[in-house]
C-alpha cells in the first residue's frame, strides 16, 4: 500500500491488511495485540478493528527483537514501550547490544582457551606439584566462586584431586584445562548439558575439533541475532517515537 510505504500513519488498515503487510496470520496479529506487542486497535461502530502503519512497524520490530533476544523478552519490551520514556527504550535496546557483545566475547574466550589447551598438551611434560592449584587459586584465576567449582564437580564437569587427610581439593593440569573451558562456555550462555558434552568431547581424539565447531556455530548464531536486532532498529525507533508523540491523557 502506498500509504504505508510512504510512512503515512493516517491510513486505516484491516486485520487482514496488517497480516499481509507483516507476514503474520490474522490470528497471530490478534494474539500479539492481546499480549500488548502492538497498540490496541481502534474499533469501529460495527466492532471491526482498525489499524495504522505503526501497528505494522511494531510487528516488524517484534520479529527482529524476537530473533535477537527471544520472543518472551521481545514481547515484554514492546508491551512496556508505551509506558516508559524514549530514553528508557533506548537504554533497553542498548542492553541487548551489550548482552550480545558479551556472549560473543565469551565464545571467543572459549575458543582461545581451547587453543591454549591444545598448545599446552603439545608441550606439556610430566605434571609437577607446582602445576596444581587449590580451589581458591583456581576460582580466583577463573573469576568464579569456590562454590561454583564445587557445583561443577557435582555435575561431573571438573574433577579435582583430593588430599584425603584434609579433604582439600587440588586441581591438576587436566582439571584446570577443563575448568577453563567450562568457565568460558558457561559465560557464553551454554547450559550444563551442552557444557558436559563439550568437556566429554575434549577426551576424544576429534574432541577439540568438534568443540571448536560448536563454538564457531555459536558465533554464527550470535551474528544472526545481532543482524536481527539491527534490522529491528528502524522499526523500533518509529514505534518508540510514535508512542512518545502520542498525546498524554489529560490530568484529572
Buried (B, 14 or more C-beta within 10 A) or exposed (E): EEBBEEEEBEBBBBBEBBBBBBEBEBEBBBEBBEBBBBBEBEEEEEEEBEBBBBBBBBBBBBBBBBBBBEBEBBBBBBBEBBEBEBEEBEEBBEEBBEBBEBBBBBBBBBBEBBEEBBEBEEEEEEEEEEEBBBBEEBBEBBEBEBEBBBBBBEBEBBBBEEEEEEEEBBBBBBBBBBBBBBBBBBBBBBEBEBBBBBBBBBEEEEBBEBBBEBBEEBBEEBEEBBEBBEBBBEBBBBBBEBBBEEEEEEEE
